[in-house]
Amino acid sequence: VIPALSWSPDGIYLAVGEITSGSPGNDLFVYRYDRLLGSLVLVTSIAPGGYSSVFVRAVEWSPSGRYLAVGATLNGTSNNDLVLIYNFERSTGQLKLVTSIFPNGSSGSDTVQT
């Protein structure tokens, strides 16, 4: 099931969040759209927050395209809603976790600068 899709503001990257049934795996993917070939090329995929059982519910690029916000649910835990902010490094194709928060009040310690 693919519950979340978001194009980067420049239309080059597509972030895809999915719910993988069965064995845990990567549930967040970033693709580059190759306009010449008319196809999507996988850039990176991760398990959000390093958790093995996360259901990605929403993804959204920042207006600058530098950050990617991810809304997720941790399977099998209480207070299981999670929001993560990633810095997307275009030159390397890497997603680096900047901060995360559980809406119940706990959070990461980094500050996001746009």
ZINORKA-V699838 format. One record per residue. PHI is phi in whole degrees, -180 to 180 (999 if undefined). NEAR is the number of other ideal C-beta (glycine too) atoms within 12 Angstrom. D_LAST is the distance of its C-alpha to the last C-alpha in Angstrom with 1 decimal. Layout:
[[PHI | NEAR | D_LAST] [PHI | NEAR | D_LAST]]
//
This chain:
[[999 | 14 | 31.4] [-116 | 20 | 28.1] [-89 | 21 | 26.5] [-143 | 30 | 22.9] [-138 | 24 | 21.8] [-155 | 30 | 18.7] [-81 | 22 | 18.3] [-66 | 27 | 15.1] [-56 | 18 | 14.4] [-89 | 17 | 16.5] [75 | 13 | 19.2] [-92 | 22 | 19.5] [-115 | 32 | 18.5] [-123 | 30 | 19.9] [-94 | 42 | 18.9] [-129 | 32 | 22.0] [-108 | 36 | 22.7] [-137 | 27 | 26.3] [-112 | 25 | 28.9] [-94 | 25 | 31.2] [-89 | 12 | 34.6] [95 | 9 | 36.8] [-70 | 10 | 35.6] [-63 | 19 | 32.0] [-168 | 21 | 29.7] [-73 | 26 | 26.4] [-119 | 40 | 25.1] [-127 | 45 | 21.7] [-127 | 33 | 22.0] [-122 | 36 | 20.0] [-115 | 24 | 22.2] [-104 | 25 | 22.1] [-87 | 22 | 24.2] [-89 | 15 | 26.8] [-67 | 12 | 27.9] [-67 | 8 | 31.0] [-90 | 9 | 32.3] [67 | 8 | 31.0] [-138 | 12 | 29.9] [-98 | 20 | 27.1] [-118 | 19 | 26.7] [-65 | 20 | 25.3] [-99 | 28 | 22.4] [-159 | 25 | 21.9] [-146 | 22 | 23.0] [-143 | 33 | 22.5] [-95 | 29 | 23.8] [-51 | 42 | 20.8] [69 | 33 | 20.5] [80 | 19 | 23.6] [-79 | 28 | 25.8] [-86 | 19 | 28.9] [-135 | 26 | 29.4] [-121 | 35 | 26.3] [-106 | 34 | 26.4] [-76 | 42 | 23.2] [-105 | 29 | 23.4] [-155 | 28 | 20.2] [-137 | 38 | 17.3] [-154 | 25 | 14.5] [-78 | 32 | 11.8] [-72 | 23 | 8.5] [-57 | 12 | 9.3] [-81 | 16 | 7.7] [78 | 25 | 9.8] [-85 | 25 | 7.7] [-119 | 31 | 8.0] [-127 | 44 | 11.4] [-94 | 35 | 12.6] [-129 | 44 | 16.3] [-104 | 32 | 19.0] [-144 | 38 | 22.1] [-126 | 30 | 25.4] [-83 | 30 | 27.2] [-78 | 24 | 30.8] [80 | 13 | 33.5] [-131 | 18 | 31.7] [-89 | 10 | 31.7] [47 | 14 | 28.5] [-96 | 21 | 27.2] [-80 | 24 | 24.1] [-142 | 36 | 20.9] [-120 | 33 | 17.2] [-125 | 41 | 15.1] [-119 | 33 | 11.5] [-114 | 36 | 11.6] [-92 | 27 | 9.8] [-98 | 37 | 12.0] [-90 | 20 | 13.4] [-63 | 23 | 15.2] [-66 | 9 | 17.6] [-110 | 12 | 19.0] [73 | 20 | 18.4] [-100 | 17 | 17.4] [-103 | 34 | 15.4] [-115 | 21 | 14.4] [-65 | 30 | 14.3] [-96 | 28 | 11.5] [-161 | 24 | 13.1] [-146 | 28 | 15.8] [-147 | 25 | 17.8] [-96 | 23 | 21.3] [-55 | 16 | 21.7] [-76 | 14 | 24.8] [123 | 8 | 22.7] [-81 | 14 | 22.2] [-154 | 18 | 18.7] [-77 | 18 | 17.1] [-109 | 11 | 16.3] [-83 | 17 | 12.9] [-108 | 11 | 9.8] [-87 | 24 | 6.5] [-119 | 12 | 3.8] [-100 | 14 | 0.0]]
//
